[in-house]
Amino acid sequence: MAIAEFSIIPIGTKSTSLSSYVAACLKVLEDSDLTYEVHGMGTIIEGALKDLFEVILKMHEVPFEVGALRVVTSIKIDDRRDKEASAKNKVKAVYLRRKS
């Protein structure tokens, strides 16, 4: 399973507020079977690498569909194949190391 952290930034909008664009993008995630977490500066999703790319591509298109003139998408991928991984387990491992 892969983990991706990404942010989609619409440019050329009529307002500096982007929450309506984020909400529209989230509808794509809600219709998927992927595990996800939304944060103040981006979103983390987990699943098969192919599925991650497909969902991010769909989400990248959403701001154009609702009026953005330009979209910048940044993606960071952790594709670990030697054992199962999850975003929560990565955070948990860091906190366990701090305590020891």
N, C-alpha and C positions, 0 to 999 in steps of 0.2 A: 504494500500500500504506500502511496506517495502522499506527501503533505505539501500544500501550496499556500503561500501567503501572497495576497495580491491587493492592489488598489486600482480603482478605475476612476480617472479624473476627467470629467467633462470640462471642456474649455469652449469659450464662445457662447456662454449662456447669458441670460438677461439678469441674473442675480448672482451674488456671491454665495448664497446658500445652495448647498448641493444635496440636501437631505431628500428631496423629492426624486432625484436621480438615483440615489442609493436605494431608496425604497422600491423603485421600479426594477432595479437590478436584483434585489432580494427575491422578487417574485420568481425569477429564474431558479434561484437556489432552492426555494421552497418547493418547487415542482420537481426537483431532482431527488435522488436517493442518497446524496452525499451528506456526510457529517460536516457541519460548519459552525464557525464562531465569528460573529461580527464584533469588531473593535473600533475604537475611535479613529484609527488611522488606516484601517484595512480589514480584510477578512481572511480567515484561515479555512481551508477545505481539505478533506481527506478522502482518498479513494484511489481507484485505478488511474494511472497517469493519463490514459486516453480520455477517461471521463472528466478529469480535471480540466484538460485542455478544451474539451467540447463545451463545458459549462462556462469557462472563462471567456471563450469566444462569443458565446451567446450573450453573456453579460456585457461584454465590450460593445456589442451592437446596440444595446438598449438605449444609452444616452443619445445616439444618433436618431433613434426612432422617436424620441420625445423632444427633439429640438436642438441638441448640442451640435455645434459646428465642427468640433474637434474633440478627440478622446485620447488620453494618454493612459495606458495600462502598464503597470509594473508588476512583475511576477517573480517570486522566489520559490524554488522547488527543492524539497528534500525527498529524494527517491531512494530510500534504503531498502536493500533487497536481502540482507542477511538475517533480518528478523522483523517481526511486526512492529510498527511504530505508530504513535498517535501524538497529536499536539499535547494532549494532557499528560501523557507519559513522559514527554520531553521536559515539560515544566516540573513534573514530579521528581524526575531524576536530578534536576538542578537543586531543588530544595533538600533532597536526601543528602546530596554531597555537602551542602552547607552545614548540615547538622552533624556531619561526622568529622 
